[in-house]
Amino acid sequence: MTDADTQTTPVYIHACGSHSALGVRSEDIHRNLQSGKSDGIEAERFTLNDGKEVIVGRVLEDLPDIPAQFQHQQTRNNRLALSALQQIRGAVENAMGKYGEDRVAVIVGSSTSGISNGEIALSEQLQTGELPESYHYYQQELSNLSDFISDYFGLSGPSYVVSTACSSSGKVFLSAKRLLQSGMADAVIVGGADTLCRLTLNGFHGLESVSSGLCRPFGEGRDGINIGEAAAFMLLSLERPEEAEPIALLGAGDSSDAHHISAPEPEGRGAEEAMIKALADAGLSPDKIGYVNAHGTATPLNDAMESKAIRRVLGNNVPVSSTKPLTGHTLGAASAIEAAICWQILRYNLTLPIPDAQAGRDPEIAPIRLVAANDRLEKHAILSNSFAFGGNNVSLIFGKL
């Protein structure tokens, strides 16, 4: 790579697994990314408390059962996580054999944890007067996801959950990088999982942030998000894999602008800071970025501020799209599933994704270049943005080495 003299130490991705409305098998994920439509979007609608029906991004495949010895961690969130973790099991076991079970860490993101199981349990209590025997409040605790992953693999290294709303599973990449560089771990499982639940859907509806139809990032007349569910995990290490052109986390940057509890800073200053930090961490100039996977929630405020920030940092030549019309906004898992999409593009040389819902650009937003038909990655790096409540922002840069 041309910036090798300024490139900071990369963090290599040794394995990646994911499951979302795009599917769980690579062939389905690729088909949906390339078609601009997703099997799990609009497959069914979710009825809110006020009777309104909204589009959600739901996984359609059957989820694996939690092994018998971990029945106390039997939640839909952990089952969805397991469907993605099974895809990286071999790499994790290799790392355990090489480094030891105490040298593999788990740092993952979530915002819902097992809340959907809690909702089911509460409903049963209201009907019968008793909570189901299988339910325990522990299943709703944020740490449940990292505990389950450590228990499932038999790991005893550092293990915790980051929860910064919609940037949760992006922040974990920074934590993992620091852990690896400090020598506290030799490999780290990163990622996140969030499942659909009534609390979140009705909460966003109460904020008037849920779209009346399919979300339209950067589009004229956009009116909000579609919420989805997903799980995605990677195994990271500073050790270079024995393969040609391995994929790596090249850089990561974050910021906390604390502008408002839910609304983004209108000029995108926090988003800009996160992108600039990621570029500096990667040792890359802006012209080395070949694609931006935008946060792109399709809310009027987010897309307006993000387009301003992208324009200031990267200009108007880099192709931009949001994949949230294909997955839904998967909240605490959003950064991870979008990182997995970036990994798919890099590994399989896919054309850049253009969701059907992206057709047209709102002329009122900053003039960024949206992805066009048959665009491919012409530069070696992809930048992925995630912005969250309270101004918890993160930008990640992935590329081949």
Secondary structure in CASP SS format (residue, H / E / C, confidence):
PFRMAT SS
TARGET T0000
AUTHOR 0000-0000-0000
METHOD secondary structure of the structure
MODEL  1
M C 1.00
T C 1.00
D C 1.00
A C 1.00
D C 1.00
T C 1.00
Q C 1.00
T C 1.00
T C 1.00
P C 1.00
V E 1.00
Y E 1.00
I E 1.00
H E 1.00
A E 1.00
C E 1.00
G E 1.00
S E 1.00
H E 1.00
S E 1.00
A C 1.00
L C 1.00
G E 1.00
V C 1.00
R C 1.00
S H 1.00
E H 1.00
D H 1.00
I H 1.00
H H 1.00
R H 1.00
N H 1.00
L H 1.00
Q H 1.00
S H 1.00
G C 1.00
K C 1.00
S C 1.00
D C 1.00
G C 1.00
I E 1.00
E E 1.00
A E 1.00
E E 1.00
R E 1.00
F E 1.00
T E 1.00
L C 1.00
N C 1.00
D C 1.00
G C 1.00
K C 1.00
E E 1.00
V E 1.00
I E 1.00
V E 1.00
G E 1.00
R C 1.00
V C 1.00
L C 1.00
E C 1.00
D C 1.00
L C 1.00
P C 1.00
D C 1.00
I C 1.00
P C 1.00
A H 1.00
Q H 1.00
F H 1.00
Q H 1.00
H H 1.00
Q H 1.00
Q C 1.00
T C 1.00
R H 1.00
N H 1.00
N H 1.00
R H 1.00
L H 1.00
A H 1.00
L H 1.00
S H 1.00
A H 1.00
L H 1.00
Q H 1.00
Q H 1.00
I H 1.00
R H 1.00
G H 1.00
A H 1.00
V H 1.00
E H 1.00
N H 1.00
A H 1.00
M H 1.00
G H 1.00
K H 1.00
Y H 1.00
G C 1.00
E H 1.00
D H 1.00
R H 1.00
V E 1.00
A E 1.00
V E 1.00
I E 1.00
V E 1.00
G E 1.00
S C 1.00
S C 1.00
T C 1.00
S C 1.00
G C 1.00
I H 1.00
S H 1.00
N H 1.00
G H 1.00
E H 1.00
I H 1.00
A H 1.00
L H 1.00
S H 1.00
E H 1.00
Q H 1.00
L H 1.00
Q H 1.00
T H 1.00
G C 1.00
E C 1.00
L C 1.00
P C 1.00
E C 1.00
S C 1.00
Y C 1.00
H C 1.00
Y H 1.00
Y H 1.00
Q H 1.00
Q H 1.00
E C 1.00
L C 1.00
S C 1.00
N H 1.00
L H 1.00
S H 1.00
D H 1.00
F H 1.00
I H 1.00
S H 1.00
D H 1.00
Y H 1.00
F H 1.00
G C 1.00
L C 1.00
S C 1.00
G C 1.00
P C 1.00
S E 1.00
Y E 1.00
V E 1.00
V E 1.00
S C 1.00
T C 1.00
A H 1.00
C H 1.00
S H 1.00
S H 1.00
S H 1.00
G H 1.00
K H 1.00
V H 1.00
F H 1.00
L H 1.00
S H 1.00
A H 1.00
K H 1.00
R H 1.00
L H 1.00
L H 1.00
Q H 1.00
S H 1.00
G C 1.00
M C 1.00
A C 1.00
D C 1.00
A E 1.00
V E 1.00
I E 1.00
V E 1.00
G E 1.00
G E 1.00
A E 1.00
D E 1.00
T C 1.00
L C 1.00
C C 1.00
R H 1.00
L H 1.00
T H 1.00
L H 1.00
N H 1.00
G H 1.00
F H 1.00
H H 1.00
G H 1.00
L C 1.00
E C 1.00
S C 1.00
V E 1.00
S C 1.00
S C 1.00
G C 1.00
L C 1.00
C C 1.00
R C 1.00
P C 1.00
F C 1.00
G C 1.00
E C 1.00
G C 1.00
R C 1.00
D C 1.00
G C 1.00
I E 1.00
N C 1.00
I E 1.00
G E 1.00
E C 1.00
A E 1.00
A E 1.00
A E 1.00
F E 1.00
M E 1.00
L E 1.00
L E 1.00
S E 1.00
L C 1.00
E C 1.00
R C 1.00
P C 1.00
E C 1.00
E C 1.00
A C 1.00
E C 1.00
P C 1.00
I E 1.00
A E 1.00
L E 1.00
L E 1.00
G E 1.00
A E 1.00
G E 1.00
D E 1.00
S E 1.00
S E 1.00
D C 1.00
A C 1.00
H C 1.00
H C 1.00
I C 1.00
S C 1.00
A C 1.00
P C 1.00
E C 1.00
P C 1.00
E C 1.00
G C 1.00
R H 1.00
G H 1.00
A H 1.00
E H 1.00
E H 1.00
A H 1.00
M H 1.00
I H 1.00
K H 1.00
A H 1.00
L H 1.00
A H 1.00
D H 1.00
A H 1.00
G C 1.00
L C 1.00
S C 1.00
P H 1.00
D H 1.00
K H 1.00
I E 1.00
G E 1.00
Y E 1.00
V E 1.00
N E 1.00
A C 1.00
H C 1.00
G C 1.00
T C 1.00
A C 1.00
T C 1.00
P H 1.00
L H 1.00
N H 1.00
D H 1.00
A H 1.00
M H 1.00
E H 1.00
S H 1.00
K H 1.00
A H 1.00
I H 1.00
R H 1.00
R H 1.00
V H 1.00
L H 1.00
G C 1.00
N C 1.00
N C 1.00
V C 1.00
P E 1.00
V E 1.00
S E 1.00
S C 1.00
T C 1.00
K H 1.00
P H 1.00
L H 1.00
T H 1.00
G C 1.00
H E 1.00
T C 1.00
L H 1.00
G H 1.00
A H 1.00
A H 1.00
S H 1.00
A H 1.00
I H 1.00
E H 1.00
A H 1.00
A H 1.00
I H 1.00
C H 1.00
W H 1.00
Q H 1.00
I H 1.00
L H 1.00
R H 1.00
Y H 1.00
N C 1.00
L C 1.00
T C 1.00
L C 1.00
P C 1.00
I C 1.00
P C 1.00
D H 1.00
A H 1.00
Q H 1.00
A C 1.00
G C 1.00
R C 1.00
D C 1.00
P C 1.00
E C 1.00
I C 1.00
A C 1.00
P C 1.00
I C 1.00
R E 1.00
L E 1.00
V C 1.00
A C 1.00
A C 1.00
N C 1.00
D C 1.00
R C 1.00
L C 1.00
E C 1.00
K C 1.00
H C 1.00
A E 1.00
I E 1.00
L E 1.00
S E 1.00
N E 1.00
S E 1.00
F E 1.00
A E 1.00
F H 1.00
G H 1.00
G H 1.00
N E 1.00
N E 1.00
V E 1.00
S E 1.00
L E 1.00
I E 1.00
F E 1.00
G E 1.00
K E 1.00
L C 1.00
END
